[in-house]
Every structure is written in structure tokens, then in C-alpha cells.
Amino acid sequence: MTILTEREAPTPDLLALLRPGALYVVDDMLPQVTWPEDHRPRVDAFLERLPDVPNWHATPMNWASGLVVAARI
């Protein structure tokens, strides 16, 4: 298993690496008081464009610190 962060591979590049059947799990998607000021707009933009990413089904969850589980189809 390979784990890459957004710093190592931007989301579009990372998603292109994953084969059908792969899962993409993202945590810390709900606002936190410890977030830097520029983090909230990036998270909001990610969640907004996620439904439009081709060949992926994603489910955001209001659980713990916020979670998104996406599957490549």
C-alpha cells in the first residue's frame, strides 16, 4: 500500500494513479479550530468538485473529524 499526501501529489494527479476498485480515504474534512486560515477554502473547494470527478463515487461522512471515502469505478 502506498500513502501519499496532498503535498506529495495534488489530488487530480493522485486520483489518476489509482486503478478501478481502489479506495481513496480523506480525513479531517470538518472545520477544526486548529486549521490555518487558508485551509478551510481548500477543503470546501475539494468537497465541491468531488462529485464531478469522473470514474469516482465519493461519500462524505459527518463522523469524528470528517471523512470522505471514494471508490474508483
C-alpha positions as CSV (number, residue, x, y, z in Angstrom):
1,M,0.0,0.0,0.0
2,T,1.2,3.5,-0.9
3,I,0.2,6.5,1.1
4,L,0.7,9.9,-0.5
5,T,-0.3,13.3,0.9
6,E,-1.7,16.3,-0.9
7,R,1.8,17.8,-0.6
8,E,3.4,14.9,-2.4
9,A,0.8,14.5,-5.2
10,P,-2.1,17.0,-5.9
11,T,-5.5,15.3,-5.8
12,P,-6.0,15.1,-9.6
13,D,-2.6,13.5,-10.1
14,L,-3.1,11.2,-7.2
15,L,-6.5,10.0,-8.4
16,A,-5.1,9.3,-11.8
17,L,-2.6,6.8,-10.2
18,L,-5.4,4.7,-8.8
19,R,-6.9,1.7,-10.6
20,P,-10.6,0.8,-10.7
21,G,-11.6,-0.7,-7.4
22,A,-9.2,1.5,-5.4
23,L,-10.3,3.4,-2.4
24,Y,-9.3,7.0,-1.6
25,V,-9.9,7.9,2.1
26,V,-9.5,11.5,3.4
27,D,-9.9,12.5,7.0
28,D,-10.1,15.8,8.9
29,M,-12.8,17.2,6.5
30,L,-14.8,19.1,9.1
31,P,-13.7,22.5,10.3
32,Q,-11.2,22.4,13.2
33,V,-10.1,25.3,15.4
34,T,-6.5,24.3,14.8
35,W,-6.8,24.8,11.0
36,P,-4.7,27.5,9.4
37,E,-6.8,30.3,7.8
38,D,-6.2,29.1,4.3
39,H,-7.2,25.5,4.9
40,R,-11.0,25.9,5.0
41,P,-11.3,27.3,1.4
42,R,-9.2,24.4,0.1
43,V,-11.3,21.8,1.9
44,D,-14.5,23.5,0.7
45,A,-13.2,23.5,-2.9
46,F,-12.2,19.8,-2.7
47,L,-15.7,18.8,-1.4
48,E,-17.4,21.0,-4.0
49,R,-15.6,19.5,-7.0
50,L,-15.5,15.9,-5.7
51,P,-18.9,14.9,-7.2
52,D,-17.7,16.0,-10.7
53,V,-14.6,13.8,-10.7
54,P,-15.1,11.2,-13.5
55,N,-14.9,7.5,-12.6
56,W,-15.3,8.1,-8.9
57,H,-18.1,7.7,-6.4
58,A,-17.5,9.5,-3.1
59,T,-19.3,9.6,0.2
60,P,-18.5,12.5,2.7
61,M,-19.3,11.5,6.3
62,N,-20.1,13.7,9.2
63,W,-18.2,11.4,11.5
64,A,-15.4,12.2,14.0
65,S,-13.3,14.9,12.3
66,G,-15.0,14.4,9.0
67,L,-14.3,11.6,6.5
68,V,-14.6,11.1,2.7
69,V,-14.4,7.6,1.3
70,A,-14.2,7.4,-2.5
71,A,-14.1,4.4,-4.8
72,R,-12.7,4.3,-8.4
73,I,-15.1,2.7,-10.8
